[in-house]
Amino acid sequence: MTSDVLGEAYRVETIELPPDDEGSVVATLVTLPAPRPSGRAVLHVHGFADYFFHTEYAEWWAGRGYTFYALDLRKYGRSLRPHQTPNYVADLREHFPELDLAWWRITERDRHSEVLVSAHSTGGLTLPLWVNQRRHPQLTGMVLNSPWFDMHGGGWLRSPAGRVMLEQLGARRPRRVIPRTVNGLYARSLHREHEGEWDFDLTLKPMESYLVHAGWLRAVRRGHAELHAGLDVPCPTLVLSSGRGSQPLEMGEDVHSSDIVLDVEQIRRWASSLGRHVTSIAIDGAVHDVVLSRPAVRARVYDVLDRWVAAWVERPALDGSVQEEDQQRGHADEDDEAAQHAGGQSAAH
């Protein structure tokens, strides 16, 4: 591993994957070690037209004792190669191999026994599908930040006719570009050289996003259908979203205080489809990537995260340890009593 562009504290490694029809394929794992290792870790996955640059989020977890791992999926961010169609897969399960290999590094190579997973936007759809299928015993919780649970826009996009049309188009012409308008307001509201406070590489997270292809969108809609049918994620899950959505046409307050990318009502509608233990919380004033919101709003996000992790991830583990210690103490007491009883019998004989 070598130092990452985010700084000396961050380590980066390339994960080699089998080639696909475009050629060689890699994923990239970025690691921020915890200053006080605890056996706990976080694995984070980004969204569409995105990559990992969220140092504040990583450092929050590291400060809590979690080694933080962020995976740039194939054809995204650090993993995008010149011969590749940016962000393109024909099936969301194409990302499962890099998730598997990242998980192996975290749990087997690096020996973390408690791992929480985290994801944003499109990653917030891919990750639950993977978690639901793999069901790893080291998994302790899942945090989804504005996950993409359904289409944003007119109802016809979610209609049976719309699904059939996209299914056919995606199968016949998977590289067909789907026309859409991206005004760049969201990226401008985040980047420090425009109206935001964050520094990220505009070649990896472009102002106008990337092209959307029919085959990729078909894969997303299939993922939506699987979610809507109901998953059984085997861990406590926190779903965070903005308090409201909007569709502004120019820079203004709505851009900085609402989700202008996804339909927040659809996020909240489908959150319960993840499994049996789901907490869904709307954060007033948050943007699409809630941990990139304004400072006061971010403080509320981290407060919610702190309380949820303490209650549903860390406290159960602590209770389990205490219970195990009590059981061991109980067995020891029983052994002492048995020894005393045996000793008494020996003396009597």
SENU-685304 format. One record per atom (N, C-alpha, C): atom name; y, x, z. Coordinates in pm, whole numbers. Each point is the difference from the previous one (the first is absolute). Layout:
BEGIN
PT   atom    north     east       up
PT     CA        Y        X        Z
...
// end
This chain:
BEGIN
PT   atom    north     east       up
PT      N     -120       84        0
PT     CA      120      -84        0
PT      C      125       87        0
PT      N      106      -50      -61
PT     CA      127       71       -6
PT      C      110      -91       54
PT      N      119       55       17
PT     CA      114      -80       47
PT      C       42      -98     -108
PT      N       44     -117       44
PT     CA       45     -104      -92
PT      C      150       11      -21
PT      N       50      -69     -102
PT     CA      144       -2      -28
PT      C       79      -63      114
PT      N      -66      -76       87
PT     CA       70      -64      111
PT      C       34       97      113
PT      N      -59      120       -3
PT     CA       32       98      102
PT      C     -123       73       49
PT      N       22      108       77
PT     CA     -107       85       47
PT      C     -101      -73       88
PT      N       46     -102       71
PT     CA      -89      -72       92
PT      C     -104      -82      -75
PT      N       29      -33     -126
PT     CA      -89      -84      -80
PT      C      -90       86      -87
PT      N     -129      -27        5
PT     CA      -98       72      -81
PT      C      -50      -90     -112
PT      N      -31       57     -113
PT     CA      -41      -80     -116
PT      C     -126       60      -62
PT      N      -91      -86      -44
PT     CA     -120       46      -69
PT      C      -31      -94     -116
PT      N      -55       56     -104
PT     CA      -39      -77     -117
PT      C     -147      -38       11
PT      N      -30     -126      -29
PT     CA     -136      -50        0
PT      C      -44      -20     -145
PT      N      -95       77      -43
PT     CA      -50      -10     -137
PT      C      -90     -123      -14
PT      N       19      -76     -107
PT     CA      -77     -122      -25
PT      C      -63        8     -138
PT      N     -104      -79      -24
PT     CA      -60        0     -134
PT      C      102      -42     -106
PT      N       -6       56     -119
PT     CA       94      -37     -106
PT      C      -21     -143      -46
PT      N      106      -59      -56
PT     CA      -12     -133      -60
PT      C       30       11     -150
PT      N       28     -112      -66
PT     CA       18        4     -145
PT      C      128       71      -43
PT      N       88       32       96
PT     CA      122       74      -33
PT      C      -14      149       30
PT      N     -106       39       68
PT     CA      -19      141       32
PT      C      -18       24      149
PT      N       41      117       46
PT     CA      -18       39      140
PT      C       79      -90       93
PT      N      -53      -17      122
PT     CA       58      -91       99
PT      C        0       69      136
PT      N      111      -14       74
PT     CA        8       52      136
PT      C       71     -103       89
PT      N      -20       17      129
PT     CA       81      -68      101
PT      C       56      109       91
PT      N       96      -36       84
PT     CA       65      100       85
PT      C       11      -52      142
PT      N      -42       84       95
PT     CA        6      -38      141
PT      C      103       88       71
PT      N       99      -66       61
PT     CA      104       69       76
PT      C      -28      -23      148
PT      N       10      106       80
PT     CA      -34       -8      142
PT      C      114       50       87
PT      N       32      -77      105
PT     CA       90       45      106
PT      C      -79        1      129
PT      N      -36      118       53
PT     CA      -78        5      124
PT      C       81      -52      118
PT      N      -69      -61       94
PT     CA       64      -43      123
PT      C       23      122       89
PT      N      115        7       70
PT     CA       24      115       88
PT      C      -99        6      115
PT      N      -50     -117       41
PT     CA     -101       -7      107
PT      C     -119      -80      -54
PT      N      -93       66      -66
PT     CA     -113      -73      -61
PT      C      -75      -85      101
PT      N      -40     -119      -43
PT     CA      -64      -95       89
PT      C     -132      -54      -54
PT      N      -40       47     -118
PT     CA     -117      -58      -66
PT      C       35     -122      -81
PT      N      130      -37       -1
PT     CA       46     -116      -74
PT      C       72       43     -127
PT      N       -7      -85     -103
PT     CA       65       30     -128
PT      C       44     -128      -68
PT      N       92       15      -96
PT     CA       45     -108      -87
PT      C      -22       43     -144
PT      N      -53      -91      -81
PT     CA       -9       21     -145
PT      C       91     -102      -67
PT      N      100       50      -73
PT     CA      101      -87      -63
PT      C      -11        3     -152
PT      N       22     -118      -62
PT     CA       -3      -15     -146
PT      C      129      -67      -46
PT      N       61       52     -102
PT     CA      128      -45      -54
PT      C      -16     -123      -90
PT      N      111      -44      -59
PT     CA        0     -114      -91
PT      C        9       42     -147
PT      N       29      -97      -87
PT     CA       14       24     -144
PT      C      129       76      -27
PT      N       -4       89     -100
PT     CA      117       82      -37
PT      C       57       68      124
PT      N      -88       59       77
PT     CA       38       53      131
PT      C      -86      121       33
PT      N       35       68      109
PT     CA      -78      112       50
PT      C       44       24      144
PT      N      -64       93       68
PT     CA       34       21      141
PT      C      119       94       16
PT      N      105      -49       64
PT     CA      115       83       38
PT      C       56      -45      135
PT      N      -74      -84       70
PT     CA       48      -70      120
PT      C      -16       85      126
PT      N       80      103       11
PT     CA      -16       94      110
PT      C       27      -65      136
PT      N       95      -91        9
PT     CA       29      -64      128
PT      C     -122      -79       49
PT      N      -65      -70      -92
PT     CA     -120      -78       34
PT      C     -111       94       46
PT      N      -22      107      -73
PT     CA     -106       96       35
PT      C       28       62      137
PT      N      125       38       24
PT     CA       34       67      127
PT      C       -7      -97      118
PT      N       22     -129      -25
PT     CA      -18      -98      108
PT      C     -145       -1       46
PT      N      -91       -2      -95
PT     CA     -141        0       34
PT      C      -42      133       63
PT      N       45      111      -55
PT     CA      -36      131       55
PT      C       49       13      143
PT      N      120      -50       27
PT     CA       52        4      136
PT      C      -82      -81       98
PT      N      -76      -93      -52
PT     CA      -87      -85       83
PT      C     -138       63       18
PT      N      -23      114      -64
PT     CA     -127       69       14
PT      C      -97      -19     -114
PT      N       47      -61     -109
PT     CA      -85      -23     -117
PT      C       28      106     -107
PT      N     -103       64      -50
PT     CA       17       82     -120
PT      C       20      -97     -117
PT      N      104       22      -77
PT     CA       37      -93     -106
PT      C      -43       55     -135
PT      N      -75      -83      -73
PT     CA      -45       33     -135
PT      C       58     -103      -96
PT      N       56       47     -111
PT     CA       49      -91     -105
PT      C      -68       38     -131
PT      N      -52     -101      -67
PT     CA      -73       23     -125
PT      C       84      -45     -119
PT      N       34       93      -88
PT     CA       57      -36     -130
PT      C     -119      -28      -92
PT      N      -19     -126      -35
PT     CA     -114      -41      -81
PT      C        5       63     -140
PT      N     -111       -7      -70
PT     CA       -5       50     -139
PT      C      112      -63      -83
PT      N       65       85      -79
PT     CA      104      -44      -96
PT      C      129      -47       68
PT      N       16       36      127
PT     CA      123      -29       74
PT      C       55      130       58
PT      N      130        8       10
PT     CA       65      105       77
PT      C      -49      139      -32
PT      N      -41       72      104
PT     CA      -48      137      -14
PT      C     -125       10      -86
PT      N      -69     -113      -17
PT     CA     -128        0      -73
PT      C       14      -33     -148
PT      N      118      -39      -43
PT     CA       23      -37     -140
PT      C        3      124      -88
PT      N      -78       -3     -109
PT     CA       -6      112      -94
PT      C       59      -43     -134
PT      N       49       97      -81
PT     CA       69      -34     -125
PT      C      -83      -83      -98
PT      N     -131       13        2
PT     CA      -84      -71      -97
PT      C      -34     -142       46
PT      N       50      -42      114
PT     CA      -41     -128       58
PT      C      104     -109      -18
PT      N      -49     -124       -7
PT     CA       87     -118        4
PT      C       36      -24      145
PT      N      128       10       36
PT     CA       36      -10      142
PT      C      -53     -127       66
PT      N      -67       20      116
PT     CA      -43     -108       88
PT      C     -112      -86      -56
PT      N      -53       31     -118
PT     CA      -93      -91      -65
PT      C     -143       14       49
PT      N      -60     -111       40
PT     CA     -145      -13       16
PT      C      -36     -139      -53
PT      N     -123      -14      -46
PT     CA      -47     -130      -51
PT      C      -70      -81      108
PT      N      -20       61      117
PT     CA      -66      -66      112
PT      C       51       69      126
PT      N       44      -77      100
PT     CA       51       61      122
PT      C     -106       84       69
PT      N     -127      -29      -27
PT     CA     -108       78       60
PT      C       -7      143      -55
PT      N       71       27     -106
PT     CA        8      137      -48
PT      C       66       91      103
PT      N       74      -59       93
PT     CA       62       80      106
PT      C      -92       25      118
PT      N     -115      -67        3
PT     CA      -89       15      115
PT      C      -52      144       16
PT      N      -34       73     -108
PT     CA      -50      136       20
PT      C       99       91       73
PT      N      129       -6      -32
PT     CA       94       88       71
PT      C       19      -45      145
PT      N       -8     -132       24
PT     CA        4      -47      138
PT      C     -123       49       77
PT      N     -116       -4      -64
PT     CA     -122       50       64
PT      C       11      148       34
PT      N       51       78      -94
PT     CA        9      144       22
PT      C      106       35      104
PT      N      109      -76        3
PT     CA      100       20      104
PT      C      -59      -33      137
PT      N      -74     -111        6
PT     CA      -62      -41      126
PT      C      -98      106       49
PT      N      -80       57      -91
PT     CA      -94      106       37
PT      C       74      119       60
PT      N      110       39      -60
PT     CA       77      112       53
PT      C       55      -30      139
PT      N       45     -121       21
PT     CA       60      -38      128
PT      C     -105       -9      110
PT      N     -112      -63      -28
PT     CA      -99      -28      105
PT      C     -108      107       13
PT      N      -47       55     -111
PT     CA     -107       98        6
PT      C       54      143        8
PT      N       85       35      -94
PT     CA       52      137        2
PT      C       92       24      119
PT      N       96      -91       23
PT     CA      101       19      103
PT      C      -36      -66      133
PT      N     -112      -72        5
PT     CA      -58      -50      125
PT      C       85     -102       74
PT      N       70      -85      -73
PT     CA       72     -109       66
PT      C      -95     -118       21
PT      N       -1      -51      121
PT     CA      -95     -107       34
PT      C       63     -139        1
PT      N      133       -7       -1
PT     CA       71     -128       -2
PT      C      105        6     -110
PT      N      -14      -85     -102
PT     CA       90        8     -116
PT      C       58     -138      -28
PT      N      131       -5       -6
PT     CA       72     -120      -41
PT      C       44       18     -144
PT      N       -9     -104      -81
PT     CA       43        9     -139
PT      C      129      -79      -20
PT      N       79       45      -95
PT     CA      133      -55      -23
PT      C       27       -3     -149
PT      N       70     -102      -47
PT     CA       28       -7     -144
PT      C      123      -85      -26
PT      N       60       23     -117
PT     CA      120      -72      -42
PT      C      -22      -63     -137
PT      N       47     -124      -17
PT     CA        9      -69     -128
PT      C     -135       -6      -73
PT      N      -11       59     -120
PT     CA     -128       -5      -72
PT      C     -110       71       79
PT      N       37      106       69
PT     CA      -97       66       87
PT      C      -50      -94      109
PT      N       86      -96       37
PT     CA      -37      -99      101
PT      C      -96     -105      -51
PT      N      -27        0     -130
PT     CA     -106      -82      -58
PT      C     -127       84      -17
PT      N       14      120      -54
PT     CA     -115       86      -25
PT      C      -71       39      130
PT      N       78       38      101
PT     CA      -60       50      123
PT      C      -88     -103       72
PT      N       44     -125       19
PT     CA      -89      -96       65
PT      C     -129      -25      -76
PT      N        5        4     -133
PT     CA     -123      -17      -78
PT      C      -98      113       29
PT      N       53      121       11
PT     CA      -84      116       32
PT      C      -53      -10      143
PT      N       89      -32       94
PT     CA      -41      -12      141
PT      C     -108     -106       16
PT      N       18     -112      -68
PT     CA      -95     -110       11
PT      C     -139       40      -51
PT      N       -2       86     -101
PT     CA     -129       44      -55
PT      C      -62      113       79
PT      N       79       96       45
PT     CA      -56      119       65
PT      C      -33      -23      148
PT      N       86      -67       77
PT     CA      -27      -37      140
PT      C      -38      121       85
PT      N       83      103       -5
PT     CA      -27      124       73
PT      C       10      -21      152
PT      N      -92       56       77
PT     CA        3      -19      145
PT      C      119       65       69
PT      N       62      101      -63
PT     CA      115       68       62
PT      C      130      -79      -16
PT      N       -4     -107      -79
PT     CA      121      -78      -29
PT      C       46      -77      125
PT      N      128       18       37
PT     CA       52      -66      120
PT      C      105     -107      -28
PT      N       63        5     -116
PT     CA      105      -97      -31
PT      C       55       20     -139
PT      N       77      -98      -48
PT     CA       60        7     -133
PT      C      141      -57        6
PT      N       95       73      -57
PT     CA      140      -42       -6
PT      C       38      -14     -147
PT      N       42     -119      -40
PT     CA       41      -26     -138
PT      C      148      -33       -2
PT      N       73       77      -79
PT     CA      146       -9      -11
PT      C       32      -67     -133
PT      N       41     -128        7
PT     CA       30      -79     -120
PT      C     -110       10     -105
PT      N     -123      -37       35
PT     CA     -111       10      -96
PT      C       15     -100     -114
PT      N      -48       38     -117
PT     CA        9      -87     -118
PT      C     -120      -93       -2
PT      N       19     -120       52
PT     CA     -109      -96       13
PT      C        1     -107     -108
PT      N      106      -12      -77
PT     CA        4      -97     -110
PT      C      118       32      -89
PT      N        6      -68     -114
PT     CA      106       26      -96
PT      C      134      -48       51
PT      N      103       69      -44
PT     CA      138      -35       32
PT      C       61      -67     -123
PT      N       57     -117       18
PT     CA       63      -68     -114
PT      C      -48     -143      -12
PT      N       14      -56     -121
PT     CA      -33     -139      -25
PT      C     -146      -32       28
PT      N      -25     -126       35
PT     CA     -135      -44       33
PT      C      -99       17     -113
PT      N       48        0     -125
PT     CA      -92       13     -113
PT      C      -73      134        3
PT      N       65      102       63
PT     CA      -65      131        9
PT      C     -126       -6       86
PT      N       -2      -98       92
PT     CA     -115      -14       90
PT      C      -92     -114      -41
PT      N       30      -65     -112
PT     CA      -79     -115      -43
PT      C     -133       44      -61
PT      N      -99      -90       -5
PT     CA     -127       33      -65
PT      C       18       43     -146
PT      N       91      -66      -71
PT     CA       24       36     -140
PT      C       55      142      -11
PT      N       92       34       90
PT     CA       57      134        0
PT      C     -106      106       30
PT      N      -89      -30       94
PT     CA     -106       95       34
PT      C      -95       21     -117
PT      N      -36     -109      -69
PT     CA      -91       11     -114
PT      C       64       81     -112
PT      N      127      -27      -26
PT     CA       70       71     -106
PT      C        4      150       28
PT      N       33       36      126
PT     CA        7      142       35
PT      C     -138       64       -2
PT      N     -102      -73       43
PT     CA     -136       52       -1
PT      C      -41       35     -143
PT      N       31      -87      -94
PT     CA      -38       24     -139
PT      C       81      114      -62
PT      N      130        0       26
PT     CA       85      105      -55
PT      C      -38      136       58
PT      N      -24        4      133
PT     CA      -35      126       64
PT      C     -132       56      -49
PT      N      -92      -88      -37
PT     CA     -130       45      -49
PT      C       10       50     -144
PT      N       78      -71      -83
PT     CA        7       32     -142
PT      C       99      112      -31
PT      N      113       -1       68
PT     CA      105       99      -26
PT      C       52       55      132
PT      N      -81       78       69
PT     CA       37       44      135
PT      C      127       85        7
PT      N       33       72     -108
PT     CA      121       84        3
PT      C      123      -73      -53
PT      N      -13     -129      -26
PT     CA      116      -78      -43
PT      C      103       -2      112
PT      N      125       32      -32
PT     CA      107        2      100
PT      C       47     -143       26
PT      N        8      -35      127
PT     CA       49     -132       40
PT      C      152        6       14
PT      N       74      -76      -78
PT     CA      146        6        7
PT      C       50      -45      138
PT      N       95       71       53
PT     CA       62      -38      127
PT      C      135       68       10
PT      N       85      -52       84
PT     CA      133       57       20
PT      C        8       63      138
PT      N       35      128        4
PT     CA       19       71      127
PT      C      144       51        1
PT      N       80      -52       92
PT     CA      142       36        0
PT      C       31      127       79
PT      N      -99       55       69
PT     CA       22      125       73
PT      C       73      -15      132
PT      N       34     -121       39
PT     CA       76      -20      124
PT      C      -76       49      123
PT      N     -130      -27        2
PT     CA      -77       36      119
PT      C        0      151       22
PT      N      -35       77     -105
PT     CA       -3      146       14
PT      C      139       54       32
PT      N      103      -56      -63
PT     CA      137       44       29
PT      C       37      -24      145
PT      N      -47     -111       55
PT     CA       33      -33      139
PT      C      -66       95       99
PT      N     -101       74      -45
PT     CA      -73       91       88
PT      C       44      145      -15
PT      N       29       43     -123
PT     CA       21      142      -26
PT      C      136       47       52
PT      N        0      118       61
PT     CA      121       50       65
PT      C      112       37      -99
PT      N      -36       22     -127
PT     CA      103       30      -99
PT      C       63     -127      -56
PT      N      -44     -114       47
PT     CA       54     -128      -43
PT      C       48      -78      123
PT      N      -63     -111       34
PT     CA       47      -80      113
PT      C      -92        8      122
PT      N      -91       97        2
PT     CA      -97        8      109
PT      C       10      128       80
PT      N     -102       25       81
PT     CA       -2      119       87
PT      C     -122       88      -19
PT      N      -89      -35      -94
PT     CA     -127       70      -12
PT      C       -1       95     -119
PT      N      -67      113       19
PT     CA      -12       99     -107
PT      C     -141       -8      -57
PT      N      -11      -40     -125
PT     CA     -130        0      -66
PT      C       17       42     -146
PT      N     -109       42      -59
PT     CA        0       53     -136
PT      C        3     -116     -100
PT      N      107       -9      -75
PT     CA       16     -112      -94
PT      C      -90       12     -123
PT      N      -67      113      -16
PT     CA      -99        8     -107
PT      C     -134      -59       46
PT      N      -21       -8      131
PT     CA     -123      -56       54
PT      C       18     -146       45
PT      N      122      -35       33
PT     CA       34     -138       36
PT      C      127      -36      -78
PT      N      -16      -36     -128
PT     CA      116      -19      -88
PT      C       84     -122       37
PT      N      127        8      -33
PT     CA       92     -112       24
PT      C      -49     -128      -67
PT      N      -48       12     -123
PT     CA      -44     -117      -77
PT      C     -150      -23       10
PT      N      -65       63       99
PT     CA     -143      -18       22
PT      C      -79       58     -118
PT      N     -125      -42      -16
PT     CA      -83       40     -113
PT      C      -40     -123      -81
PT      N      -52       23     -119
PT     CA      -49     -111      -82
PT      C     -120      -65       67
PT      N      -11     -131      -17
PT     CA     -115      -76       49
PT      C      -87      -35     -119
PT      N     -129       31        9
PT     CA      -94      -26     -109
PT      C      -92     -115       34
PT      N      -45      -71     -102
PT     CA      -79     -121       20
PT      C     -130       29       76
PT      N      -66      112      -30
PT     CA     -124       33       69
PT      C       20       24      148
PT      N      111       67       34
PT     CA       31       25      141
PT      C       34     -130       72
PT      N       80      -86      -64
PT     CA       37     -126       64
PT      C     -122      -91       17
PT      N      -90        6      -95
PT     CA     -127      -73       12
PT      C      -77       48      123
PT      N       -1      132       22
PT     CA      -68       55      117
PT      C       65      -51      129
PT      N      131       -5        2
PT     CA       71      -51      118
PT      C      -33     -146       25
PT      N        0      -81     -107
PT     CA      -29     -142       17
PT      C     -144      -23       46
PT      N      -91       85      -43
PT     CA     -137       -8       51
PT      C       -3       35      149
PT      N       81       97       38
PT     CA       11       33      142
PT      C       57     -115       81
PT      N      102      -66      -56
PT     CA       55     -119       65
PT      C     -107     -107       20
PT      N      -79      -23     -104
PT     CA     -103     -104        9
PT      C     -102       31      109
PT      N      -34      128       12
PT     CA      -96       39      105
PT      C       60      -22      138
PT      N      126       37       16
PT     CA       68      -24      128
PT      C        8     -149       31
PT      N       41      -79      -99
PT     CA       19     -144       21
PT      C     -131      -70       35
PT      N     -111       55      -46
PT     CA     -131      -57       35
PT      C      -36       29      144
PT      N       69       97       61
PT     CA      -21       31      140
PT      C      -74      129       21
PT      N       61       92       75
PT     CA      -64      124       40
PT      C      -45      -11      146
PT      N      -70      101       44
PT     CA      -40        6      141
PT      C       25      142       51
PT      N      128       39       -2
PT     CA       40      133       44
PT      C      -41       18      147
PT      N      -74      105       32
PT     CA      -60       12      133
PT      C       87       69      105
PT      N      131      -21       -5
PT     CA       88       63       98
PT      C      128      -83       14
PT      N       73       17      110
PT     CA      130      -67       12
PT      C       93       44     -113
PT      N       76      -95      -54
PT     CA       88       28     -113
PT      C      141      -51       28
PT      N      100       81      -29
PT     CA      140      -39       11
PT      C       59       -7     -140
PT      N       59     -115      -34
PT     CA       67      -18     -129
PT      C      149      -14       26
PT      N       77       92      -55
PT     CA      145       -1       15
PT      C       65      -42     -132
PT      N      103      -81        9
PT     CA       74      -42     -119
PT      C      146      -21       38
PT      N       84      -10     -100
PT     CA      141      -32       25
PT      C       13     -147       41
PT      N      106      -30       71
PT     CA       24     -138       42
PT      C       30      -92     -117
PT      N       44       54     -111
PT     CA       31      -83     -116
PT      C       -7       82     -128
PT      N      -13      -71     -112
PT     CA        5       63     -130
PT      C      124      -46      -76
PT      N       37       74     -102
PT     CA      112      -39      -86
PT      C      -16       68     -135
PT      N       79      -46      -96
PT     CA       -5       56     -136
PT      C      142       28      -49
PT      N       68       96       62
PT     CA      138       30      -39
PT      C        9       67     -137
PT      N      112      -19      -65
PT     CA       24       61     -130
PT      C       98      116        8
PT      N       59       22      116
PT     CA       91      111       18
PT      C       -9       51      143
PT      N       48      124       21
PT     CA       -8       60      130
PT      C       84      -80      100
PT      N      -60      -25      117
PT     CA       69      -75      104
PT      C      -87       -9      124
PT      N       40      -83       95
PT     CA      -69      -10      127
PT      C     -146      -42      -15
PT      N      -30      -90      -93
PT     CA     -139      -44      -18
PT      C      -93      117      -31
PT      N       48       95      -79
PT     CA      -84      113      -39
PT      C      -39       82      123
PT      N       92       10       97
PT     CA      -23       84      118
PT      C      -64      -74      117
PT      N      -21     -131      -13
PT     CA      -46      -74      118
PT      C     -109     -103      -31
PT      N      -63       10     -116
PT     CA     -107      -93      -35
PT      C      -99       70      -93
PT      N     -114      -64      -22
PT     CA      -98       52      -94
PT      C       34      -51     -139
PT      N       37       89      -90
PT     CA       37      -41     -135
PT      C     -111       35     -100
PT      N     -117       40       54
PT     CA     -112       40      -85
PT      C     -111     -105        1
PT      N      -42      -44      119
PT     CA     -111      -95       12
PT      C       45     -130       65
PT      N      -87      -99       -8
PT     CA       22     -132       60
PT      C      -53        4      143
PT      N       90        3       97
PT     CA      -42       13      139
PT      C      -80     -121       48
PT      N       26     -116      -58
PT     CA      -77     -119       39
PT      C     -146       13      -41
PT      N      -24       64     -114
PT     CA     -137       22      -43
PT      C      -70      102       89
PT      N       75      100       46
PT     CA      -58       97       94
PT      C      -48      -71      126
PT      N       86      -85       55
PT     CA      -35      -67      125
PT      C     -107     -107      -23
PT      N        2      -61     -117
PT     CA     -100     -103      -29
PT      C     -141       56        1
PT      N      -17      119      -59
PT     CA     -134       54      -19
PT      C      -43       99      107
PT      N       87       31       94
PT     CA      -33       99      103
PT      C     -127      -36       75
PT      N      -17     -128       31
PT     CA     -118      -41       77
PT      C     -130       15      -77
PT      N        9       22     -133
PT     CA     -121       19      -80
PT      C      -62      138       19
PT      N       69       88       72
PT     CA      -51      135       20
PT      C     -121        2       93
PT      N        2      -84      101
PT     CA     -108        4       97
PT      C       30      -85      120
PT      N      -71       27      108
PT     CA        6      -86      119
PT      C      109       39       98
PT      N       50      121      -11
PT     CA      101       48       97
PT      C      119       56      -78
PT      N       97      -86      -27
PT     CA      117       38      -80
PT      C      127      -43       72
PT      N       94       92       13
PT     CA      133      -30       52
PT      C       99       16     -114
PT      N       74     -105      -32
PT     CA       98        4     -109
PT      C      140      -16       61
PT      N       87       98      -25
PT     CA      133       -1       60
PT      C      105       24     -109
PT      N       99      -89       -5
PT     CA      112       14      -92
PT      C      115       70       72
PT      N       57      100      -65
PT     CA      109       79       59
PT      C      130      -38      -70
PT      N       89      -66       71
PT     CA      129      -38      -58
PT      C       78      125      -42
PT      N       53       -3     -121
PT     CA       82      110      -50
PT      C      -77      112      -66
PT      N     -134      -12       -4
PT     CA      -80      108      -59
PT      C        1       -6     -152
PT      N      -16      116      -62
PT     CA      -17        7     -145
PT      C     -150        1      -31
PT      N      -33       13     -128
PT     CA     -140       -8      -41
PT      C      -87      100       76
PT      N       38      127       -1
PT     CA      -70       99       81
PT      C       69        0      136
PT      N      -58      -70       94
PT     CA       72      -30      125
PT      C       39      126       76
PT      N      -75      110      -13
PT     CA       35      122       74
PT      C      111       78      -70
PT      N       51      -51     -113
PT     CA      116       59      -66
PT      C      124      -88       15
PT      N       -7      -96       89
PT     CA      114      -90       24
PT      C      112       76       73
PT      N      111      -68       21
PT     CA      112       60       74
PT      C      -44       40      141
PT      N       70       95       62
PT     CA      -45       54      130
PT      C      -27     -105      107
PT      N       89      -96       18
PT     CA      -21     -101      106
PT      C     -123      -85      -27
PT      N      -23      -30     -127
PT     CA     -119      -78      -37
PT      C     -125       84       18
PT      N        5      126      -40
PT     CA     -115       89       20
PT      C      -36       10      147
PT      N      100        3       85
PT     CA      -28        8      144
PT      C      -83     -120       44
PT      N       30     -118      -54
PT     CA      -80     -119       34
PT      C     -140       11      -58
PT      N      -11       56     -121
PT     CA     -132       19      -61
PT      C      -86       88       89
PT      N       55      113       45
PT     CA      -78       91       84
PT      C      -29      -58      137
PT      N       88      -83       48
PT     CA      -27      -68      128
PT      C     -118      -95      -13
PT      N       -2      -77     -109
PT     CA     -112      -91      -27
PT      C     -128       80      -15
PT      N        7      109      -76
PT     CA     -117       84      -23
PT      C      -51       61      130
PT      N       92       46       81
PT     CA      -36       59      129
PT      C      -75      -99       87
PT      N       54     -120       13
PT     CA      -62     -100       87
PT      C     -135      -46      -55
PT      N      -10      -15     -132
PT     CA     -127      -44      -58
PT      C     -108      107       14
PT      N       34      124      -30
PT     CA      -98      108       12
PT      C      -46       15      145
PT      N       95       -8       93
PT     CA      -37       13      141
PT      C      -93     -112       44
PT      N       27     -122      -48
PT     CA      -77     -116       44
PT      C     -137      -10      -65
PT      N       -8       28     -131
PT     CA     -122      -33      -75
PT      C      -80      119      -50
PT      N       60      119        2
PT     CA      -71      118      -49
PT      C      -30       96      114
PT      N      103       40       72
PT     CA      -18      100      105
PT      C      -53      -59      130
PT      N       48     -116       40
PT     CA      -46      -59      125
PT      C     -149      -36       -3
PT      N      -51      -61     -108
PT     CA     -144      -26       -4
PT      C      -83      127       12
PT      N       48      108      -63
PT     CA      -72      127        9
PT      C        1       51      143
PT      N      117      -14       67
PT     CA       11       42      139
PT      C      -90      -85       88
PT      N        4     -131      -22
PT     CA      -86      -90       78
PT      C     -147       36      -18
PT      N      -36       34     -125
PT     CA     -138       38      -26
PT      C      -38      127       74
PT      N       94       97        6
PT     CA      -27      125       71
PT      C      -15      -25      148
PT      N       90      -84       56
PT     CA       -7      -32      142
PT      C     -130      -71       31
PT      N      -37      -95      -89
PT     CA     -123      -75       20
PT      C     -121       94       -4
PT      N        3       95      -94
PT     CA     -110       94      -11
PT      C       -8       88      125
PT      N      120       42       51
PT     CA        2       81      121
PT      C      -54      -80      119
PT      N       39     -130        7
PT     CA      -50      -85      107
PT      C     -152      -14       -8
PT      N      -51      -16     -124
PT     CA     -144      -11      -17
PT      C      -71      128       43
PT      N       59      115      -40
PT     CA      -60      128       38
PT      C        5       19      151
PT      N      114      -43       62
PT     CA       13       10      144
PT      C     -102      -90       69
PT      N      -19     -119      -60
PT     CA      -97      -93       56
PT      C     -141       55       -8
PT      N      -33       63     -114
PT     CA     -132       60      -15
PT      C      -17      115       99
PT      N      108       76       21
PT     CA       -7      112       94
PT      C      -24      -51      142
PT      N       69     -110       35
PT     CA      -19      -59      133
PT      C     -143      -48       16
PT      N      -52      -63     -108
PT     CA     -138      -47        6
PT      C      -97      116       16
PT      N       32      111      -71
PT     CA      -87      118       12
PT      C        5       56      141
PT      N      121        1       63
PT     CA       13       49      137
PT      C      -82      -85       96
PT      N       13     -135      -19
PT     CA      -75      -91       86
PT      C     -150       22      -16
PT      N      -43       17     -127
PT     CA     -142       21      -25
PT      C      -48      131       63
PT      N       86      103      -10
PT     CA      -36      129       58
PT      C      -11       -9      152
PT      N       99      -72       61
PT     CA       -4      -16      144
PT      C     -124      -77       42
PT      N      -30     -109      -77
PT     CA     -117      -81       29
PT      C     -127       84      -13
PT      N       -5       79     -108
PT     CA     -118       85      -20
PT      C      -13      103      110
PT      N      119       54       40
PT     CA        0       98      108
PT      C      -51      -62      129
PT      N       42     -124       26
PT     CA      -45      -67      122
PT      C     -149      -22       -2
PT      N      -51      -39     -117
PT     CA     -145      -23      -11
PT      C      -75      130       19
PT      N       55      110      -52
PT     CA      -67      129       14
PT      C       -6       40      147
PT      N      112      -22       70
PT     CA        4       35      142
PT      C      -99      -82       79
PT      N      -13     -127      -39
PT     CA      -93      -88       72
PT      C     -144       45      -19
PT      N      -29       55     -117
PT     CA     -136       44      -27
PT      C      -23      135       67
// end
